[in-house]
Amino acid sequence: MRTRLKRLLFRLLGKDPEAIIVCFRSGEDALADAMCAEIRRLESNRRIFEIRLEDLEPKARRGLRRKFRGFRIGLAPVLFTADPRYKPLRRVAFFIAPFKILAYNSRLERHHLSLRQPIASWLFWRGVPLDRIFLRPRWLLPWKRDRTMRPSGHRTIEGRARREGRARVAVLTPYFPYPLSHGGAVRIYHLLREIAHEFDIILYSFTEGEIPDADLHPVLTLVVQVCLVQKPRYREPRWSTILPPEVCEYESPAMRALWNAREADVSQVEYTQLAPYGGDILVEHDVTWDLHAQVLKRKQTLSAWWDWKRWKRYEDRAVGQFSTVLTMSEKDRKLLAIPHAHVIENGVDLDRFEPSAEMPGRRLLFIGSFRHFPNVQAFRFLAEEIFPLTDAAELTVVAGPDPWPHWSNLTGLIHPPENPRIKIFEYVADVVPLYRETNLVLVTTLESAGTNVKVLEALAMERAVVSTTTGCAGLGLEHGKTAWIGDSAQAIAAGITELLRDAELRTAIAKAGREHARKHFDWRAIGRKQRELLREKTGDPLVLRPATAQDLEAIATIQAVSKGAAQWPPESYLAMQCTVACAGDRACGFLVTRKTALREREILNLAVDPAARRRGVARRLLENELNRDEATWFLEVRESNAAAIALYRSLGFRPVGVRKEYYNDTRESGIVMKLLS
């Protein structure tokens, strides 16, 4: 009876009693197609119409009103994205069916806009993800069901064997530092590798899931133990806390209990958001309030101001709670304006990122994980404003793991518009082949903090870099000498055009960039800074000094029990450069070098007391000597002495020749090695 009355009522009103669906394609075609396809799947028995932007032209608009005059609209799906071109189409949707709007966002989540849920509807309309629009602060609604989940328990994995006599360093990080898919992981992994030469490391790491064995293994060879804790699932509105939400996301009772029970001589905390855990050293990968100050300057919104304000308040307090704070650059150290801040730069693996001859072509390369919003902004600046001004043949982009949800969240688009000249990769395990194939590396970052590892990789590969000022901040690069630096689309496009045209200038900048990276950003040199800092914190057990006659007896004893060492009269060493390492009042190792030509030196002998081995003594002696005099260094080592060869290689020595039957006692060949800069 009710159905009959309904039909009769709508016939009297001159409308078809069967409700129709009108889809408003108020977004890019890919999103609109996906929305309409879902509606057709969910409502396969309904008549469905699609309205496009061109249907709003004056003549078409009159026909649009006539078209739906005789229908009852039961549902009006509408796309709400950041694209302003489609605002007129959304206004028409509200005019035609104000109470039937089914809103879709750029993630293709849907929500019925309703006056009964005004806050939720407004938040969804503003672009807040569906799983967050119903979040309410715990302090406002303590009985709410959707609570933050902080997993209990942890997983402990043993790594390499502990070494007696070594100091222990505890390192806390917000993610597991492998694979090397972004700059933070690159830094942490390489400095773990450098610290491991002299210290035992216990790594405390948050994780968002199971870590494959292939990713665990490279780190387990460096540390004695890994403690893994699942990252909490944070369920508070971003605006609702005085602390930055990134800090609240990492509040974990399980990790706090582990960290408080740590047994270490010194503890280092990576990233400012983990500062509440406390420790001796805080590593500021970037000055985060500086990044939010840049965002505030661009956006000028209340939310941007609130993000900057609470980060500034929090970060100023956090850096005061540690005895030492490390920054990536002198610029960041000055921003913090505290006396206990020191610079330990980002670096680059000069052995892995080794120069190769440039291939002919006009290829460009952009690397930047879309998980980090400045990289999305930088890519859009490049693809939409800069690239159309150039005649480069091809742009290759590395967007990092799982980039499209992040891209969609930040842009309102499923994917970037297709361009046959732009090729986009997701996660790439080894970017070296891409550097080899390119002619120019582009860093078009508009907002950033810290320093960019990708710039250092490009410099090391001897590829010319075209960058914004922000993109290469803190690295000491000079426009026209070690990089091409510009800030407008026109300036960067002009740089790309000029460097692709002038191969001589491009080569000169690339070579100067490689030399700049070698002098200032070699992980080996940066690792020495890190170890020196840790020695200050733990108490340095070694004293390095010139040998005296009183050391000859100890030198003779060490030499006699060291099979790989040369067996020469210890008295002869005093006429050369001989350094001893002393633990207490007795030498436990020695190094002998001599000058062989102008700016050329040779390492003659190196030996360590067996009781003091595997504690970094030999490395300390070598690093001390190599830093003393900038020269070309050579040495010979027995071909069977694998441990010594590995040590020399880790310091940059490479085989350059073989001396057959060089050692008289065993007739063993000697490997000639040279320190390659």
Sequence and secondary structure as in RCSB ss.txt:
>XXXX:A:sequence
MRTRLKRLLFRLLGKDPEAIIVCFRSGEDALADAMCAEIRRLESNRRIFEIRLEDLEPKARRGLRRKFRGFRIGL
APVLFTADPRYKPLRRVAFFIAPFKILAYNSRLERHHLSLRQPIASWLFWRGVPLDRIFLRPRWLLPWKRDRTMR
PSGHRTIEGRARREGRARVAVLTPYFPYPLSHGGAVRIYHLLREIAHEFDIILYSFTEGEIPDADLHPVLTLVVQ
VCLVQKPRYREPRWSTILPPEVCEYESPAMRALWNAREADVSQVEYTQLAPYGGDILVEHDVTWDLHAQVLKRKQ
TLSAWWDWKRWKRYEDRAVGQFSTVLTMSEKDRKLLAIPHAHVIENGVDLDRFEPSAEMPGRRLLFIGSFRHFPN
VQAFRFLAEEIFPLTDAAELTVVAGPDPWPHWSNLTGLIHPPENPRIKIFEYVADVVPLYRETNLVLVTTLESAG
TNVKVLEALAMERAVVSTTTGCAGLGLEHGKTAWIGDSAQAIAAGITELLRDAELRTAIAKAGREHARKHFDWRA
IGRKQRELLREKTGDPLVLRPATAQDLEAIATIQAVSKGAAQWPPESYLAMQCTVACAGDRACGFLVTRKTALRE
REILNLAVDPAARRRGVARRLLENELNRDEATWFLEVRESNAAAIALYRSLGFRPVGVRKEYYNDTRESGIVMKL
LS
>XXXX:A:secstr
 HHHHHHHHHHHTT  SS EEEEE  S HHHHHHHHHHHHHHTTTS EEEE GGGGSHHHHHHHHHHTTT  EEE
EEEE  S GGGHHHHHHHHHH TT EEEE TT  EEE  TTSHHHHHHHHTT  HHHHT   TTT TT SS  B 
    EEEE S   TT  EEEEEESS   S  SHHHHHHHHHHHHHTTTSEEEEEEEESS   HHHHHHHHTT SE
EEEEE  B  S GGG SS HHHHTT  HHHHHHHHT   SEEEEESGGGGGG  SEEEESS HHHHHHHHHHHH 
 HHHHHHHHHHHHHHHHHGGGSSEEEESSHHHHHHHT TTEEE    B TTTS      SS EEEEE  TTSHHH
HHHHHIIIIIIGGG   SEEEEE  SS HHHHHHHHS SS    TTEEEES  S  HHHHHH SEEEE  SS  S
  HHHHHHHHTT EEEE TTTTTTS   BTTTBEE  SHHHHHHHHHHHHH HHHHHHHHHHHHHHHHHH BHHH
HHHHHHHHHHHHH    EEEE  GGGHHHHHHHHHT TTS    GGGGGGSEEEEEEETTEEEEEEEEEEEETTE
EEEEEEEE GGGTTSSHHHHHHHHHHHH  SEEEEEEETT HHHHHHHHHTTEEEEEEETT  TTT   EEEEEE
  
